[in-house]
Amino acid sequence: MKEQRLSEISSARQLPVASRDDRYEYLTLTVAPREHIADARARVREHAEYGKWELMRSAVLYGGARRYVMRRRIIRVSRTF
């Protein structure tokens, strides 16, 4: 399983126009066809539960590979003094 974290929209061609937003950071999980689907589900569930990621899109690619795009809101802290 391959993970790619996109903190800024460096690959904007993969995301729809409505999703090009600087309020979120993105994580792409790519699962090879030879890997078990249960392992992929467990990885997505762990990211969602412990990393506060939400599943934005899932796709089955040609050849049987799967791609999961997850996002989470960036919390920006402003100075108080």
PDB file with SEQRES, HELIX, SHEET and CRYST1 records, atoms N, CA, C and O in Angstrom:
SEQRES   1 A   81  MET LYS GLU GLN ARG LEU SER GLU ILE SER SER ALA ARG          
SEQRES   2 A   81  GLN LEU PRO VAL ALA SER ARG ASP ASP ARG TYR GLU TYR          
SEQRES   3 A   81  LEU THR LEU THR VAL ALA PRO ARG GLU HIS ILE ALA ASP          
SEQRES   4 A   81  ALA ARG ALA ARG VAL ARG GLU HIS ALA GLU TYR GLY LYS          
SEQRES   5 A   81  TRP GLU LEU MET ARG SER ALA VAL LEU TYR GLY GLY ALA          
SEQRES   6 A   81  ARG ARG TYR VAL MET ARG ARG ARG ILE ILE ARG VAL SER          
SEQRES   7 A   81  ARG THR PHE                                                  
HELIX    1 AA1 ALA A   12  GLN A   14  5                                   3    
HELIX    2 AA2 VAL A   17  SER A   19  5                                   3    
HELIX    3 AA3 ILE A   37  TYR A   50  1                                  14    
HELIX    4 AA4 TYR A   62  GLY A   64  5                                   3    
SHEET    1 AA1 4 LYS A   2  LEU A   6  0                                        
SHEET    2 AA1 4 TYR A  24  VAL A  31 -1                                        
SHEET    3 AA1 4 ARG A  66  ARG A  73 -1                                        
SHEET    4 AA1 4 GLU A  54  VAL A  60 -1                                        
CRYST1    1.000    1.000    1.000  90.00  90.00  90.00 P 1           1          
ATOM      1  N   MET A   1       0.850  -1.169   0.000  1.00  0.00           N  
ATOM      2  CA  MET A   1       0.000   0.000   0.000  1.00  0.00           C  
ATOM      3  C   MET A   1       0.892   1.227   0.000  1.00  0.00           C  
ATOM      4  O   MET A   1       1.867   1.300   0.749  1.00  0.00           O  
ATOM      5  N   LYS A   2       0.559   2.170  -0.828  1.00  0.00           N  
ATOM      6  CA  LYS A   2       1.344   3.381  -0.976  1.00  0.00           C  
ATOM      7  C   LYS A   2       0.535   4.564  -0.467  1.00  0.00           C  
ATOM      8  O   LYS A   2      -0.644   4.709  -0.792  1.00  0.00           O  
ATOM      9  N   GLU A   3       1.177   5.407   0.332  1.00  0.00           N  
ATOM     10  CA  GLU A   3       0.516   6.609   0.861  1.00  0.00           C  
ATOM     11  C   GLU A   3       1.223   7.838   0.330  1.00  0.00           C  
ATOM     12  O   GLU A   3       2.452   7.889   0.270  1.00  0.00           O  
ATOM     13  N   GLN A   4       0.435   8.825  -0.055  1.00  0.00           N  
ATOM     14  CA  GLN A   4       0.988  10.092  -0.519  1.00  0.00           C  
ATOM     15  C   GLN A   4       0.192  11.209   0.135  1.00  0.00           C  
ATOM     16  O   GLN A   4      -1.024  11.302  -0.036  1.00  0.00           O  
ATOM     17  N   ARG A   5       0.887  12.054   0.884  1.00  0.00           N  
ATOM     18  CA  ARG A   5       0.230  13.148   1.597  1.00  0.00           C  
ATOM     19  C   ARG A   5       0.402  14.426   0.800  1.00  0.00           C  
ATOM     20  O   ARG A   5       1.516  14.781   0.415  1.00  0.00           O  
ATOM     21  N   LEU A   6      -0.692  15.112   0.554  1.00  0.00           N  
ATOM     22  CA  LEU A   6      -0.695  16.347  -0.215  1.00  0.00           C  
ATOM     23  C   LEU A   6      -1.171  17.463   0.692  1.00  0.00           C  
ATOM     24  O   LEU A   6      -2.374  17.688   0.822  1.00  0.00           O  
ATOM     25  N   SER A   7      -0.243  18.161   1.320  1.00  0.00           N  
ATOM     26  CA  SER A   7      -0.644  19.222   2.240  1.00  0.00           C  
ATOM     27  C   SER A   7      -1.147  20.436   1.475  1.00  0.00           C  
ATOM     28  O   SER A   7      -2.081  21.109   1.911  1.00  0.00           O  
ATOM     29  N   GLU A   8      -0.543  20.706   0.365  1.00  0.00           N  
ATOM     30  CA  GLU A   8      -1.049  21.755  -0.516  1.00  0.00           C  
ATOM     31  C   GLU A   8      -1.424  21.079  -1.820  1.00  0.00           C  
ATOM     32  O   GLU A   8      -0.860  20.042  -2.168  1.00  0.00           O  
ATOM     33  N   ILE A   9      -2.342  21.638  -2.522  1.00  0.00           N  
ATOM     34  CA  ILE A   9      -2.855  20.999  -3.712  1.00  0.00           C  
ATOM     35  C   ILE A   9      -1.790  21.050  -4.815  1.00  0.00           C  
ATOM     36  O   ILE A   9      -1.814  21.917  -5.688  1.00  0.00           O  
ATOM     37  N   SER A  10      -0.865  20.102  -4.747  1.00  0.00           N  
ATOM     38  CA  SER A  10       0.173  20.038  -5.760  1.00  0.00           C  
ATOM     39  C   SER A  10      -0.297  19.259  -6.976  1.00  0.00           C  
ATOM     40  O   SER A  10       0.201  19.466  -8.082  1.00  0.00           O  
ATOM     41  N   SER A  11      -1.244  18.373  -6.776  1.00  0.00           N  
ATOM     42  CA  SER A  11      -1.779  17.607  -7.897  1.00  0.00           C  
ATOM     43  C   SER A  11      -3.247  17.960  -8.082  1.00  0.00           C  
ATOM     44  O   SER A  11      -4.126  17.128  -7.860  1.00  0.00           O  
ATOM     45  N   ALA A  12      -3.501  19.170  -8.480  1.00  0.00           N  
ATOM     46  CA  ALA A  12      -4.869  19.670  -8.588  1.00  0.00           C  
ATOM     47  C   ALA A  12      -5.646  18.967  -9.690  1.00  0.00           C  
ATOM     48  O   ALA A  12      -6.876  19.013  -9.698  1.00  0.00           O  
ATOM     49  N   ARG A  13      -4.961  18.324 -10.613  1.00  0.00           N  
ATOM     50  CA  ARG A  13      -5.674  17.642 -11.689  1.00  0.00           C  
ATOM     51  C   ARG A  13      -6.410  16.410 -11.181  1.00  0.00           C  
ATOM     52  O   ARG A  13      -7.329  15.939 -11.851  1.00  0.00           O  
ATOM     53  N   GLN A  14      -6.037  15.867 -10.013  1.00  0.00           N  
ATOM     54  CA  GLN A  14      -6.697  14.693  -9.474  1.00  0.00           C  
ATOM     55  C   GLN A  14      -7.960  15.045  -8.699  1.00  0.00           C  
ATOM     56  O   GLN A  14      -8.809  14.180  -8.482  1.00  0.00           O  
ATOM     57  N   LEU A  15      -8.096  16.278  -8.284  1.00  0.00           N  
ATOM     58  CA  LEU A  15      -9.230  16.669  -7.461  1.00  0.00           C  
ATOM     59  C   LEU A  15     -10.207  17.504  -8.270  1.00  0.00           C  
ATOM     60  O   LEU A  15      -9.793  18.256  -9.152  1.00  0.00           O  
ATOM     61  N   PRO A  16     -11.495  17.385  -7.986  1.00  0.00           N  
ATOM     62  CA  PRO A  16     -12.473  18.193  -8.716  1.00  0.00           C  
ATOM     63  C   PRO A  16     -12.337  19.670  -8.368  1.00  0.00           C  
ATOM     64  O   PRO A  16     -11.710  20.032  -7.372  1.00  0.00           O  
ATOM     65  N   VAL A  17     -12.935  20.514  -9.202  1.00  0.00           N  
ATOM     66  CA  VAL A  17     -12.815  21.960  -9.033  1.00  0.00           C  
ATOM     67  C   VAL A  17     -13.366  22.402  -7.686  1.00  0.00           C  
ATOM     68  O   VAL A  17     -12.789  23.280  -7.043  1.00  0.00           O  
ATOM     69  N   ALA A  18     -14.467  21.814  -7.250  1.00  0.00           N  
ATOM     70  CA  ALA A  18     -15.073  22.215  -5.981  1.00  0.00           C  
ATOM     71  C   ALA A  18     -14.207  21.836  -4.788  1.00  0.00           C  
ATOM     72  O   ALA A  18     -14.368  22.402  -3.706  1.00  0.00           O  
ATOM     73  N   SER A  19     -13.279  20.875  -4.968  1.00  0.00           N  
ATOM     74  CA  SER A  19     -12.475  20.416  -3.843  1.00  0.00           C  
ATOM     75  C   SER A  19     -11.141  21.133  -3.722  1.00  0.00           C  
ATOM     76  O   SER A  19     -10.395  20.875  -2.777  1.00  0.00           O  
ATOM     77  N   ARG A  20     -10.827  22.005  -4.630  1.00  0.00           N  
ATOM     78  CA  ARG A  20      -9.565  22.734  -4.555  1.00  0.00           C  
ATOM     79  C   ARG A  20      -9.698  23.829  -3.506  1.00  0.00           C  
ATOM     80  O   ARG A  20     -10.058  24.968  -3.804  1.00  0.00           O  
ATOM     81  N   ASP A  21      -9.404  23.457  -2.299  1.00  0.00           N  
ATOM     82  CA  ASP A  21      -9.657  24.329  -1.168  1.00  0.00           C  
ATOM     83  C   ASP A  21      -8.443  24.290  -0.260  1.00  0.00           C  
ATOM     84  O   ASP A  21      -7.912  23.217   0.024  1.00  0.00           O  
ATOM     85  N   ASP A  22      -8.001  25.448   0.196  1.00  0.00           N  
ATOM     86  CA  ASP A  22      -6.818  25.484   1.061  1.00  0.00           C  
ATOM     87  C   ASP A  22      -7.171  25.221   2.529  1.00  0.00           C  
ATOM     88  O   ASP A  22      -6.299  25.307   3.394  1.00  0.00           O  
ATOM     89  N   ARG A  23      -8.422  24.904   2.816  1.00  0.00           N  
ATOM     90  CA  ARG A  23      -8.811  24.582   4.186  1.00  0.00           C  
ATOM     91  C   ARG A  23      -8.533  23.132   4.538  1.00  0.00           C  
ATOM     92  O   ARG A  23      -8.627  22.761   5.708  1.00  0.00           O  
ATOM     93  N   TYR A  24      -8.191  22.297   3.558  1.00  0.00           N  
ATOM     94  CA  TYR A  24      -8.006  20.874   3.777  1.00  0.00           C  
ATOM     95  C   TYR A  24      -6.624  20.426   3.336  1.00  0.00           C  
ATOM     96  O   TYR A  24      -6.006  21.038   2.465  1.00  0.00           O  
ATOM     97  N   GLU A  25      -6.147  19.344   3.951  1.00  0.00           N  
ATOM     98  CA  GLU A  25      -4.985  18.641   3.448  1.00  0.00           C  
ATOM     99  C   GLU A  25      -5.461  17.261   3.014  1.00  0.00           C  
ATOM    100  O   GLU A  25      -6.440  16.739   3.548  1.00  0.00           O  
ATOM    101  N   TYR A  26      -4.774  16.677   2.053  1.00  0.00           N  
ATOM    102  CA  TYR A  26      -5.243  15.465   1.418  1.00  0.00           C  
ATOM    103  C   TYR A  26      -4.248  14.330   1.588  1.00  0.00           C  
ATOM    104  O   TYR A  26      -3.042  14.554   1.683  1.00  0.00           O  
ATOM    105  N   LEU A  27      -4.766  13.114   1.626  1.00  0.00           N  
ATOM    106  CA  LEU A  27      -3.964  11.903   1.721  1.00  0.00           C  
ATOM    107  C   LEU A  27      -4.500  10.928   0.691  1.00  0.00           C  
ATOM    108  O   LEU A  27      -5.700  10.661   0.650  1.00  0.00           O  
ATOM    109  N   THR A  28      -3.611  10.392  -0.146  1.00  0.00           N  
ATOM    110  CA  THR A  28      -3.992   9.426  -1.160  1.00  0.00           C  
ATOM    111  C   THR A  28      -3.430   8.064  -0.784  1.00  0.00           C  
ATOM    112  O   THR A  28      -2.222   7.915  -0.598  1.00  0.00           O  
ATOM    113  N   LEU A  29      -4.293   7.083  -0.673  1.00  0.00           N  
ATOM    114  CA  LEU A  29      -3.891   5.704  -0.414  1.00  0.00           C  
ATOM    115  C   LEU A  29      -4.127   4.906  -1.685  1.00  0.00           C  
ATOM    116  O   LEU A  29      -5.245   4.882  -2.201  1.00  0.00           O  
ATOM    117  N   THR A  30      -3.097   4.256  -2.194  1.00  0.00           N  
ATOM    118  CA  THR A  30      -3.217   3.426  -3.383  1.00  0.00           C  
ATOM    119  C   THR A  30      -2.937   1.985  -2.981  1.00  0.00           C  
ATOM    120  O   THR A  30      -1.898   1.685  -2.394  1.00  0.00           O  
ATOM    121  N   VAL A  31      -3.869   1.101  -3.301  1.00  0.00           N  
ATOM    122  CA  VAL A  31      -3.771  -0.301  -2.922  1.00  0.00           C  
ATOM    123  C   VAL A  31      -3.600  -1.133  -4.187  1.00  0.00           C  
ATOM    124  O   VAL A  31      -4.390  -1.012  -5.123  1.00  0.00           O  
ATOM    125  N   ALA A  32      -2.576  -1.972  -4.219  1.00  0.00           N  
ATOM    126  CA  ALA A  32      -2.322  -2.843  -5.368  1.00  0.00           C  
ATOM    127  C   ALA A  32      -3.393  -3.936  -5.431  1.00  0.00           C  
ATOM    128  O   ALA A  32      -3.977  -4.286  -4.406  1.00  0.00           O  
ATOM    129  N   PRO A  33      -3.650  -4.469  -6.607  1.00  0.00           N  
ATOM    130  CA  PRO A  33      -4.693  -5.497  -6.724  1.00  0.00           C  
ATOM    131  C   PRO A  33      -4.371  -6.797  -5.982  1.00  0.00           C  
ATOM    132  O   PRO A  33      -5.286  -7.548  -5.643  1.00  0.00           O  
ATOM    133  N   ARG A  34      -3.101  -7.075  -5.725  1.00  0.00           N  
ATOM    134  CA  ARG A  34      -2.732  -8.313  -5.036  1.00  0.00           C  
ATOM    135  C   ARG A  34      -2.917  -8.229  -3.521  1.00  0.00           C  
ATOM    136  O   ARG A  34      -2.847  -9.250  -2.836  1.00  0.00           O  
ATOM    137  N   GLU A  35      -3.153  -7.026  -2.988  1.00  0.00           N  
ATOM    138  CA  GLU A  35      -3.352  -6.859  -1.551  1.00  0.00           C  
ATOM    139  C   GLU A  35      -4.815  -7.123  -1.195  1.00  0.00           C  
ATOM    140  O   GLU A  35      -5.708  -6.918  -2.017  1.00  0.00           O  
ATOM    141  N   HIS A  36      -5.047  -7.570   0.009  1.00  0.00           N  
ATOM    142  CA  HIS A  36      -6.395  -7.917   0.452  1.00  0.00           C  
ATOM    143  C   HIS A  36      -7.199  -6.648   0.731  1.00  0.00           C  
ATOM    144  O   HIS A  36      -6.673  -5.657   1.237  1.00  0.00           O  
ATOM    145  N   ILE A  37      -8.483  -6.706   0.387  1.00  0.00           N  
ATOM    146  CA  ILE A  37      -9.368  -5.570   0.594  1.00  0.00           C  
ATOM    147  C   ILE A  37      -9.579  -5.315   2.085  1.00  0.00           C  
ATOM    148  O   ILE A  37      -9.802  -4.173   2.488  1.00  0.00           O  
ATOM    149  N   ALA A  38      -9.514  -6.356   2.900  1.00  0.00           N  
ATOM    150  CA  ALA A  38      -9.677  -6.180   4.348  1.00  0.00           C  
ATOM    151  C   ALA A  38      -8.538  -5.346   4.923  1.00  0.00           C  
ATOM    152  O   ALA A  38      -8.760  -4.540   5.827  1.00  0.00           O  
ATOM    153  N   ASP A  39      -7.313  -5.528   4.409  1.00  0.00           N  
ATOM    154  CA  ASP A  39      -6.179  -4.723   4.864  1.00  0.00           C  
ATOM    155  C   ASP A  39      -6.355  -3.258   4.472  1.00  0.00           C  
ATOM    156  O   ASP A  39      -6.026  -2.358   5.246  1.00  0.00           O  
ATOM    157  N   ALA A  40      -6.873  -3.026   3.270  1.00  0.00           N  
ATOM    158  CA  ALA A  40      -7.102  -1.651   2.815  1.00  0.00           C  
ATOM    159  C   ALA A  40      -8.183  -0.978   3.669  1.00  0.00           C  
ATOM    160  O   ALA A  40      -8.040   0.181   4.058  1.00  0.00           O  
ATOM    161  N   ARG A  41      -9.246  -1.701   3.952  1.00  0.00           N  
ATOM    162  CA  ARG A  41     -10.313  -1.142   4.798  1.00  0.00           C  
ATOM    163  C   ARG A  41      -9.801  -0.823   6.195  1.00  0.00           C  
ATOM    164  O   ARG A  41     -10.163   0.197   6.782  1.00  0.00           O  
ATOM    165  N   ALA A  42      -8.955  -1.703   6.720  1.00  0.00           N  
ATOM    166  CA  ALA A  42      -8.395  -1.457   8.053  1.00  0.00           C  
ATOM    167  C   ALA A  42      -7.528  -0.206   8.056  1.00  0.00           C  
ATOM    168  O   ALA A  42      -7.578   0.581   9.001  1.00  0.00           O  
ATOM    169  N   ARG A  43      -6.734  -0.017   7.005  1.00  0.00           N  
ATOM    170  CA  ARG A  43      -5.874   1.165   6.925  1.00  0.00           C  
ATOM    171  C   ARG A  43      -6.702   2.442   6.825  1.00  0.00           C  
ATOM    172  O   ARG A  43      -6.392   3.434   7.484  1.00  0.00           O  
ATOM    173  N   VAL A  44      -7.750   2.423   6.007  1.00  0.00           N  
ATOM    174  CA  VAL A  44      -8.626   3.598   5.881  1.00  0.00           C  
ATOM    175  C   VAL A  44      -9.315   3.873   7.213  1.00  0.00           C  
ATOM    176  O   VAL A  44      -9.429   5.027   7.627  1.00  0.00           O  
ATOM    177  N   ARG A  45      -9.770   2.828   7.880  1.00  0.00           N  
ATOM    178  CA  ARG A  45     -10.444   2.994   9.170  1.00  0.00           C  
ATOM    179  C   ARG A  45      -9.502   3.565  10.222  1.00  0.00           C  
ATOM    180  O   ARG A  45      -9.911   4.416  11.012  1.00  0.00           O  
ATOM    181  N   GLU A  46      -8.242   3.111  10.251  1.00  0.00           N  
ATOM    182  CA  GLU A  46      -7.265   3.643  11.204  1.00  0.00           C  
ATOM    183  C   GLU A  46      -6.983   5.118  10.960  1.00  0.00           C  
ATOM    184  O   GLU A  46      -6.905   5.900  11.907  1.00  0.00           O  
ATOM    185  N   HIS A  47      -6.829   5.501   9.698  1.00  0.00           N  
ATOM    186  CA  HIS A  47      -6.600   6.913   9.390  1.00  0.00           C  
ATOM    187  C   HIS A  47      -7.797   7.758   9.805  1.00  0.00           C  
ATOM    188  O   HIS A  47      -7.631   8.858  10.333  1.00  0.00           O  
ATOM    189  N   ALA A  48      -8.996   7.250   9.568  1.00  0.00           N  
ATOM    190  CA  ALA A  48     -10.201   8.013   9.916  1.00  0.00           C  
ATOM    191  C   ALA A  48     -10.356   8.147  11.425  1.00  0.00           C  
ATOM    192  O   ALA A  48     -10.721   9.211  11.925  1.00  0.00           O  
ATOM    193  N   GLU A  49     -10.079   7.065  12.148  1.00  0.00           N  
ATOM    194  CA  GLU A  49     -10.315   7.082  13.593  1.00  0.00           C  
ATOM    195  C   GLU A  49      -9.238   7.832  14.353  1.00  0.00           C  
ATOM    196  O   GLU A  49      -9.549   8.657  15.212  1.00  0.00           O  
ATOM    197  N   TYR A  50      -7.987   7.561  14.053  1.00  0.00           N  
ATOM    198  CA  TYR A  50      -6.894   8.133  14.842  1.00  0.00           C  
ATOM    199  C   TYR A  50      -6.315   9.406  14.245  1.00  0.00           C  
ATOM    200  O   TYR A  50      -5.806  10.249  14.983  1.00  0.00           O  
ATOM    201  N   GLY A  51      -6.380   9.566  12.938  1.00  0.00           N  
ATOM    202  CA  GLY A  51      -5.801  10.743  12.309  1.00  0.00           C  
ATOM    203  C   GLY A  51      -6.806  11.812  11.949  1.00  0.00           C  
ATOM    204  O   GLY A  51      -6.439  12.851  11.401  1.00  0.00           O  
ATOM    205  N   LYS A  52      -8.090  11.567  12.254  1.00  0.00           N  
ATOM    206  CA  LYS A  52      -9.173  12.521  11.974  1.00  0.00           C  
ATOM    207  C   LYS A  52      -9.336  12.797  10.479  1.00  0.00           C  
ATOM    208  O   LYS A  52      -9.729  13.897  10.091  1.00  0.00           O  
ATOM    209  N   TRP A  53      -9.036  11.805   9.641  1.00  0.00           N  
ATOM    210  CA  TRP A  53      -9.234  11.927   8.200  1.00  0.00           C  
ATOM    211  C   TRP A  53     -10.648  11.489   7.860  1.00  0.00           C  
ATOM    212  O   TRP A  53     -11.224  10.653   8.556  1.00  0.00           O  
ATOM    213  N   GLU A  54     -11.212  12.048   6.796  1.00  0.00           N  
ATOM    214  CA  GLU A  54     -12.509  11.593   6.305  1.00  0.00           C  
ATOM    215  C   GLU A  54     -12.335  11.143   4.855  1.00  0.00           C  
ATOM    216  O   GLU A  54     -11.568  11.736   4.096  1.00  0.00           O  
ATOM    217  N   LEU A  55     -13.048  10.100   4.488  1.00  0.00           N  
ATOM    218  CA  LEU A  55     -12.954   9.558   3.142  1.00  0.00           C  
ATOM    219  C   LEU A  55     -13.685  10.470   2.175  1.00  0.00           C  
ATOM    220  O   LEU A  55     -14.886  10.701   2.312  1.00  0.00           O  
ATOM    221  N   MET A  56     -12.956  10.984   1.199  1.00  0.00           N  
ATOM    222  CA  MET A  56     -13.546  11.895   0.234  1.00  0.00           C  
ATOM    223  C   MET A  56     -13.956  11.155  -1.044  1.00  0.00           C  
ATOM    224  O   MET A  56     -15.011  11.429  -1.615  1.00  0.00           O  
ATOM    225  N   ARG A  57     -13.122  10.227  -1.481  1.00  0.00           N  
ATOM    226  CA  ARG A  57     -13.391   9.531  -2.733  1.00  0.00           C  
ATOM    227  C   ARG A  57     -12.710   8.177  -2.709  1.00  0.00           C  
ATOM    228  O   ARG A  57     -11.611   8.037  -2.172  1.00  0.00           O  
ATOM    229  N   SER A  58     -13.355   7.187  -3.286  1.00  0.00           N  
ATOM    230  CA  SER A  58     -12.729   5.886  -3.503  1.00  0.00           C  
ATOM    231  C   SER A  58     -12.984   5.487  -4.948  1.00  0.00           C  
ATOM    232  O   SER A  58     -14.040   5.778  -5.509  1.00  0.00           O  
ATOM    233  N   ALA A  59     -12.007   4.818  -5.539  1.00  0.00           N  
ATOM    234  CA  ALA A  59     -12.124   4.435  -6.943  1.00  0.00           C  
ATOM    235  C   ALA A  59     -11.397   3.131  -7.180  1.00  0.00           C  
ATOM    236  O   ALA A  59     -10.355   2.861  -6.583  1.00  0.00           O  
ATOM    237  N   VAL A  60     -11.964   2.325  -8.065  1.00  0.00           N  
ATOM    238  CA  VAL A  60     -11.304   1.117  -8.526  1.00  0.00           C  
ATOM    239  C   VAL A  60     -10.703   1.452  -9.886  1.00  0.00           C  
ATOM    240  O   VAL A  60     -11.419   1.831 -10.812  1.00  0.00           O  
ATOM    241  N   LEU A  61      -9.396   1.312  -9.999  1.00  0.00           N  
ATOM    242  CA  LEU A  61      -8.678   1.669 -11.210  1.00  0.00           C  
ATOM    243  C   LEU A  61      -8.577   0.466 -12.147  1.00  0.00           C  
ATOM    244  O   LEU A  61      -8.871  -0.664 -11.756  1.00  0.00           O  
ATOM    245  N   TYR A  62      -8.160   0.722 -13.382  1.00  0.00           N  
ATOM    246  CA  TYR A  62      -7.938  -0.364 -14.323  1.00  0.00           C  
ATOM    247  C   TYR A  62      -6.875  -1.301 -13.776  1.00  0.00           C  
ATOM    248  O   TYR A  62      -5.874  -0.855 -13.216  1.00  0.00           O  
ATOM    249  N   GLY A  63      -7.087  -2.569 -13.935  1.00  0.00           N  
ATOM    250  CA  GLY A  63      -6.149  -3.544 -13.423  1.00  0.00           C  
ATOM    251  C   GLY A  63      -6.473  -4.007 -12.024  1.00  0.00           C  
ATOM    252  O   GLY A  63      -5.806  -4.905 -11.509  1.00  0.00           O  
ATOM    253  N   GLY A  64      -7.485  -3.420 -11.382  1.00  0.00           N  
ATOM    254  CA  GLY A  64      -7.908  -3.863 -10.069  1.00  0.00           C  
ATOM    255  C   GLY A  64      -7.332  -3.082  -8.897  1.00  0.00           C  
ATOM    256  O   GLY A  64      -7.678  -3.359  -7.748  1.00  0.00           O  
ATOM    257  N   ALA A  65      -6.466  -2.119  -9.158  1.00  0.00           N  
ATOM    258  CA  ALA A  65      -5.926  -1.306  -8.064  1.00  0.00           C  
ATOM    259  C   ALA A  65      -7.021  -0.395  -7.518  1.00  0.00           C  
ATOM    260  O   ALA A  65      -7.962  -0.045  -8.230  1.00  0.00           O  
ATOM    261  N   ARG A  66      -6.890  -0.018  -6.261  1.00  0.00           N  
ATOM    262  CA  ARG A  66      -7.865   0.869  -5.628  1.00  0.00           C  
ATOM    263  C   ARG A  66      -7.173   2.129  -5.141  1.00  0.00           C  
ATOM    264  O   ARG A  66      -6.028   2.085  -4.690  1.00  0.00           O  
ATOM    265  N   ARG A  67      -7.874   3.254  -5.235  1.00  0.00           N  
ATOM    266  CA  ARG A  67      -7.339   4.522  -4.742  1.00  0.00           C  
ATOM    267  C   ARG A  67      -8.372   5.150  -3.819  1.00  0.00           C  
ATOM    268  O   ARG A  67      -9.550   5.273  -4.155  1.00  0.00           O  
ATOM    269  N   TYR A  68      -7.888   5.542  -2.642  1.00  0.00           N  
ATOM    270  CA  TYR A  68      -8.727   6.218  -1.651  1.00  0.00           C  
ATOM    271  C   TYR A  68      -8.141   7.606  -1.422  1.00  0.00           C  
ATOM    272  O   TYR A  68      -6.953   7.740  -1.128  1.00  0.00           O  
ATOM    273  N   VAL A  69      -8.963   8.629  -1.555  1.00  0.00           N  
ATOM    274  CA  VAL A  69      -8.539  10.003  -1.284  1.00  0.00           C  
ATOM    275  C   VAL A  69      -9.236  10.438  -0.004  1.00  0.00           C  
ATOM    276  O   VAL A  69     -10.463  10.425   0.093  1.00  0.00           O  
ATOM    277  N   MET A  70      -8.428  10.823   0.972  1.00  0.00           N  
ATOM    278  CA  MET A  70      -8.953  11.250   2.262  1.00  0.00           C  
ATOM    279  C   MET A  70      -8.559  12.701   2.497  1.00  0.00           C  
ATOM    280  O   MET A  70      -7.570  13.180   1.943  1.00  0.00           O  
ATOM    281  N   ARG A  71      -9.330  13.391   3.313  1.00  0.00           N  
ATOM    282  CA  ARG A  71      -9.014  14.787   3.613  1.00  0.00           C  
ATOM    283  C   ARG A  71      -9.279  15.064   5.080  1.00  0.00           C  
ATOM    284  O   ARG A  71     -10.050  14.366   5.738  1.00  0.00           O  
ATOM    285  N   ARG A  72      -8.619  16.105   5.576  1.00  0.00           N  
ATOM    286  CA  ARG A  72      -8.909  16.608   6.922  1.00  0.00           C  
ATOM    287  C   ARG A  72      -8.690  18.110   6.922  1.00  0.00           C  
ATOM    288  O   ARG A  72      -7.873  18.650   6.176  1.00  0.00           O  
ATOM    289  N   ARG A  73      -9.443  18.755   7.779  1.00  0.00           N  
ATOM    290  CA  ARG A  73      -9.395  20.212   7.863  1.00  0.00           C  
ATOM    291  C   ARG A  73      -8.114  20.656   8.541  1.00  0.00           C  
ATOM    292  O   ARG A  73      -7.698  20.081   9.547  1.00  0.00           O  
ATOM    293  N   ILE A  74      -7.493  21.680   7.985  1.00  0.00           N  
ATOM    294  CA  ILE A  74      -6.298  22.283   8.578  1.00  0.00           C  
ATOM    295  C   ILE A  74      -6.773  23.297   9.602  1.00  0.00           C  
ATOM    296  O   ILE A  74      -7.580  24.176   9.301  1.00  0.00           O  
ATOM    297  N   ILE A  75      -6.260  23.161  10.812  1.00  0.00           N  
ATOM    298  CA  ILE A  75      -6.625  24.093  11.878  1.00  0.00           C  
ATOM    299  C   ILE A  75      -5.515  25.133  11.978  1.00  0.00           C  
ATOM    300  O   ILE A  75      -4.378  24.815  12.324  1.00  0.00           O  
ATOM    301  N   ARG A  76      -5.856  26.350  11.677  1.00  0.00           N  
ATOM    302  CA  ARG A  76      -4.895  27.447  11.755  1.00  0.00           C  
ATOM    303  C   ARG A  76      -5.142  28.208  13.049  1.00  0.00           C  
ATOM    304  O   ARG A  76      -6.265  28.622  13.341  1.00  0.00           O  
ATOM    305  N   VAL A  77      -4.095  28.381  13.802  1.00  0.00           N  
ATOM    306  CA  VAL A  77      -4.187  29.067  15.083  1.00  0.00           C  
ATOM    307  C   VAL A  77      -3.695  30.495  14.893  1.00  0.00           C  
ATOM    308  O   VAL A  77      -2.608  30.724  14.362  1.00  0.00           O  
ATOM    309  N   SER A  78      -4.497  31.439  15.326  1.00  0.00           N  
ATOM    310  CA  SER A  78      -4.100  32.838  15.228  1.00  0.00           C  
ATOM    311  C   SER A  78      -3.531  33.301  16.571  1.00  0.00           C  
ATOM    312  O   SER A  78      -3.899  32.796  17.631  1.00  0.00           O  
ATOM    313  N   ARG A  79      -2.645  34.253  16.495  1.00  0.00           N  
ATOM    314  CA  ARG A  79      -2.052  34.809  17.710  1.00  0.00           C  
ATOM    315  C   ARG A  79      -3.076  35.543  18.545  1.00  0.00           C  
ATOM    316  O   ARG A  79      -3.960  36.217  18.017  1.00  0.00           O  
ATOM    317  N   THR A  80      -2.950  35.410  19.835  1.00  0.00           N  
ATOM    318  CA  THR A  80      -3.879  36.100  20.725  1.00  0.00           C  
ATOM    319  C   THR A  80      -3.259  37.287  21.416  1.00  0.00           C  
ATOM    320  O   THR A  80      -3.955  38.039  22.098  1.00  0.00           O  
ATOM    321  N   PHE A  81      -1.960  37.473  21.255  1.00  0.00           N  
ATOM    322  CA  PHE A  81      -1.324  38.637  21.893  1.00  0.00           C  
ATOM    323  C   PHE A  81      -0.583  39.474  20.909  1.00  0.00           C  
ATOM    324  O   PHE A  81       0.007  40.488  21.282  1.00  0.00           O  
TER     325      PHE A  81                                                      
END                                                                             
